[in-house]
Amino acid sequence: MTREEVINQLQDAKDGYREYLTNEAFDIAIEALEQEPILDKIRTEIKALTSNRGFLSCSVDYIHEEIDAVFDKYRVEKEQEDE
């Protein structure tokens, strides 16, 4: 089953499962699934950074800056999508 199919099923099932889970729980599950592709991209970029031996010998501050830049990149993309 694809991620999109799971999201659609959760959205369709929200009202039928009210006695077991709150709609808020369904909304959180849906949002988490929607964020997975972005998290996969972030993981891939960070893994690429850290696989470079030279990168790991850099200062901790530099490493944090580079990783923060990856997060910022996707944060900006997400904000632009939401507008």
C-alpha positions in Angstrom: 0.0 0.0 0.0 1.4 3.4 -0.9 1.7 6.3 1.6 -1.0 8.2 -0.3 -3.4 5.2 0.1 -2.7 5.0 3.8 -3.4 8.8 4.2 -6.6 8.5 2.2 -7.8 5.5 4.3 -7.0 7.4 7.5 -8.9 10.4 6.3 -11.9 8.3 5.3 -11.8 6.3 8.6 -11.6 9.3 11.0 -15.4 9.5 11.7 -15.9 5.7 12.0 -13.2 5.3 14.6 -14.1 8.2 16.9 -14.8 5.8 19.8 -11.3 4.3 19.6 -9.1 7.3 18.6 -9.8 11.0 18.5 -9.8 12.9 15.3 -6.7 14.7 16.6 -4.9 11.3 16.7 -5.8 10.7 13.0 -4.7 14.2 12.1 -1.3 13.6 13.8 -0.9 10.3 12.0 -1.8 11.9 8.6 0.6 14.8 9.2 3.4 12.4 10.1 2.8 10.4 6.9 2.8 13.5 4.8 6.1 14.6 6.3 7.9 11.3 5.6 9.0 12.2 2.1 10.6 15.4 3.4 12.3 13.5 6.3 13.6 11.0 3.7 15.2 13.8 1.8 16.7 15.4 4.9 18.2 12.0 6.0 19.7 11.5 2.5 21.3 14.9 2.5 22.7 14.5 6.0 23.9 11.0 5.2 25.7 12.4 2.2 27.4 15.1 4.3 28.5 12.6 7.0 29.8 10.0 4.5 32.6 12.4 3.6 35.5 11.7 5.9 36.7 15.3 5.5 33.4 16.6 6.8 33.6 14.6 10.0 37.0 16.1 10.7 35.6 19.6 10.6 34.8 21.6 13.7 31.6 20.8 15.5 30.3 24.3 14.8 30.8 23.9 11.1 29.0 20.5 11.1 26.1 22.0 13.0 25.9 24.9 10.6 25.8 22.5 7.6 23.1 20.3 9.1 21.1 23.3 10.1 21.3 24.5 6.5 19.8 21.3 5.4 16.9 21.6 7.8 16.4 25.3 6.9 16.2 24.4 3.2 13.3 22.1 3.8 11.7 24.3 6.3 11.6 27.1 3.7 10.2 24.7 1.0 7.5 23.6 3.4 6.5 27.1 4.3 6.3 28.0 0.6 4.1 25.0 0.0 1.8 26.0 2.8 1.2 29.6 1.4 
